[in-house]
Amino acid sequence: MSRNQGGKKMGMLGGMNLKKKLLLAFLAVGVIPFTVVGIVALQQTSSGLQAAAYNQLQAVRDIKRGQLERFFEDRKSDTMALVETAATLSQSAFQKLEGTRNNKKRQIERYFKNIQEQVVTFSGGRMVSRALPMLSEGFYFDAEELAEEEEVVEAATSSLQSYYEGPFTAAHNERSRTVDARSLLNGVSDQARVMQARYISDNSHPLGQKSNMDGSEEASSYNDLHMMFHRDMREFKENFGFSDLYLVNGESGDVVYSVNKDIDFATSLSEGPFSSSPIGRVFQQAMALEFDRGFVQVDTSRYAPAYGELVNFVASPIVSGGERVGVLILQFKQDQIIDIMADTSGMGETGETILVGPDYLMRSDSRLEKQFHTLENSFSNPEQGKVDTAATRSAIERKQPGTSVVTDYRKVRTLISYTPVEVAPGITYSLNAKMDLAEAFIPRLDGDSKDYYQKYIERYGYYDLVLINPDGYIFYSVARESDYQTNLVNGPFANTNLGKLFRKVSESKQYGIADVEAYAPSNGEPAAFIAAPLVSGDESMGADVEMVVALQLSLDAINGIMAERSGMGETGETYLVGQDLLMRSDSYLDSVNHSVKAAFANPAEGKIDTEATRSVLSGESGNRLIVDHDGESVLSAFTPLQVGSGISWGLVAEVSEAEAFAAVKQIEWMMLIIALVGIAAISGVAMVIARNISNPLVAAAEVAGSIAAGKLDNDIKVASKDETGLLLQALKDMQQDLNQRITRDRKIADESMRIKIALDGASTSVMIADNDRNIVYMNPAVVEMMRKNERSIQQELANFRVDALLGGSIDIFHKNPQHQAQLLSTFTNTYEAQIRIG
């Protein structure tokens, strides 16, 4: 500001009366701070409310984030708990299967051991050791005698031909088997024919009951011996459940006795038609045994004399008189083995135990698949009837027991506990106790219509639960949609998010999650999946995946979290978006275009492509004022949400700017009203105060003016005791003091004037100094004396000048003024001294 401008402003203020100045001053002092404080308060309040709006939005966002993180952590825990449950069920099922397997193994081993002990014991018994030599002698006596008669041989041949081609062939046909009866008969010797005719074709008992004949009608040496031993032999066979019993001459190999009298009777097992059959082999092996008290056994095979039935043979040497004279052969079927294996008590609907032979064909009946996997049908259809699996190979070839999950002969994933069973030297079976994976892993209480997993998804809010084989086959599903019993590796849904997730968790052997995609089996609606593998074995040794547990998430559960809008007002909402900018939760404000279902159905309309979503999907967290997908100005708080490995969603909380800052607008209007009222109040108070101050001051000014003008008889009235009253009182006192002082001063002045007149006229030089040693008076005599001697004095006092003495200090005349000053300050009486100058 220039001096002129300052002068003008001061002139303007100077032209105002005190009342206006006070009013302006009070208004300035009151209104300016009030205005400043109001503006600052408004700004701070507005900023605080805006910050509070952002903080509230951010708090809602963070709460939702915490809830969602817990949600997905709980989903992972649910999945891992299901895997643990499956592992427990698997372990329990394996333990149960292993117990069943071991029990069956003991029964099978006991069964075969009993047979083997029986053949050894019976062959070494007195009856057999007596019977074979005696029967052999009678057999050859009668056979040779009868065979010498051509008519007898022809009659026997004719009778046998009718039997072979008649009942015997019919028995094969009834069992859907073929037999070359003529070829078999052609291989029978004349001696054998005459003996077969007498005990088989001429036997009046029907086929299959020939053993009921104790002896023929014609007396002979052999017939007498036959009648002697037959009943005991037949009783032994029937009591111990054998199919047939044979006594074979060791030298010729001729079957000199059999209980059943099938067409192997009387034939040679060394060179006859059945010498290369199982019975021929067992005879030859028995004769070759090193020890007499041993046994040999041949495995199950079809045997023509038994009408093509599947039979087994066990044999032991017969010793008589210290010499090996022949062999006892016992024929037995698998019936008791089948009965043992058929007991599936406590094994559920799909549990079973089976025996598999070294040829990988059945040695018992499956209760689950009877077309090819009964004993009979397996041998009838060996290509389809084989059980050639890793489990059976391990048991049969490597003689190793174990448990595993395999695809069985039905192409069904199965829990299996297997073990080798050595039924005889050189014959090893695989005993498999098994149960379908689906049943083993899907417990159901008796009488309950729902299984464990059905109850589980209802309780925990999942859409579906599926169990998947390692090869990708879905063997169980609660919802049973079109993905059930399909393959996620090469089936129609292999490229879905579930298919990709299955391959991912199978490879990583870790928990995984699949992001939301349209899922065809669920009517094309969006679906997300979580999954975890059940792994067996040590991962460092290359653990195997037994199965994969997968859960289809219900979007209702996520929407339930996001739909909670406490503190969000009318326009506030929270929502989730994926990397594709499509919804992962339903919008509260726009369910038509921005629900999850609608967004995936119409991505062009359903995308949320805003500054907030682009920022959050790039990994940013923050809050700011943006324009939303509908073009509205909104407050947006956003943060990334890590859903799973490689899957990040954006969590956004928004509220319209108008609603969020409505309180700020209200505060602004309120502050304006308060400001106007405040200014008015301040102005009114300022006017009252200014009047109360200015009126007494004006009166005081008038009194002061009168006093200044010399009028000291003013009537000053003091009406208050405040500062203005004190001022008037002081003016009143001053007026009284002035009156008294003027009177006194006039008197003193009169006296001083008389003294001054006297001193001025005195011839004595007089100089007067005050208490501060300043010269206050010089009479004309001292001035004249000093002026006359001024030059002389200046020789001593160079600065001496007469005209400068009055008003100066007397110290000019002293060399040590401080000393003189100290002396003068102590005088109480008159003191005389001379000062010499020059």
Secondary structure as UniProt FT lines:
FT   HELIX           3..14
FT   HELIX           18..123
FT   HELIX           126..147
FT   HELIX           150..163
FT   HELIX           164..168
FT   HELIX           169..174
FT   TURN            175..176
FT   HELIX           181..186
FT   HELIX           190..196
FT   HELIX           197..201
FT   TURN            207..208
FT   HELIX           210..212
FT   HELIX           221..239
FT   TURN            240..241
FT   STRAND          244..249
FT   TURN            250..252
FT   STRAND          254..258
FT   TURN            263..266
FT   TURN            269..271
FT   TURN            273..276
FT   HELIX           278..287
FT   TURN            292..293
FT   STRAND          296..303
FT   HELIX           304..306
FT   TURN            307..308
FT   STRAND          309..320
FT   TURN            321..322
FT   STRAND          323..332
FT   HELIX           335..342
FT   TURN            345..346
FT   TURN            348..350
FT   STRAND          352..356
FT   TURN            358..359
FT   TURN            370..372
FT   HELIX           375..380
FT   HELIX           382..385
FT   HELIX           390..397
FT   STRAND          402..407
FT   TURN            409..410
FT   STRAND          413..424
FT   TURN            425..426
FT   STRAND          427..436
FT   HELIX           437..440
FT   TURN            446..447
FT   HELIX           452..460
FT   STRAND          464..468
FT   TURN            470..471
FT   STRAND          473..477
FT   TURN            482..485
FT   TURN            488..490
FT   TURN            492..495
FT   HELIX           497..508
FT   STRAND          512..519
FT   HELIX           520..522
FT   TURN            523..524
FT   STRAND          525..536
FT   HELIX           539..541
FT   STRAND          544..552
FT   HELIX           555..562
FT   TURN            566..567
FT   TURN            569..571
FT   STRAND          573..577
FT   TURN            579..580
FT   TURN            591..593
FT   HELIX           596..601
FT   HELIX           603..606
FT   HELIX           611..617
FT   TURN            618..619
FT   STRAND          622..627
FT   TURN            629..630
FT   STRAND          633..644
FT   TURN            645..646
FT   STRAND          647..656
FT   HELIX           657..660
FT   HELIX           662..708
FT   TURN            709..710
FT   HELIX           723..760
FT   STRAND          767..769
FT   TURN            771..772
FT   STRAND          774..778
FT   HELIX           780..788
FT   HELIX           790..796
FT   TURN            798..799
FT   HELIX           802..804
FT   TURN            805..807
FT   HELIX           810..813
FT   HELIX           817..826
//
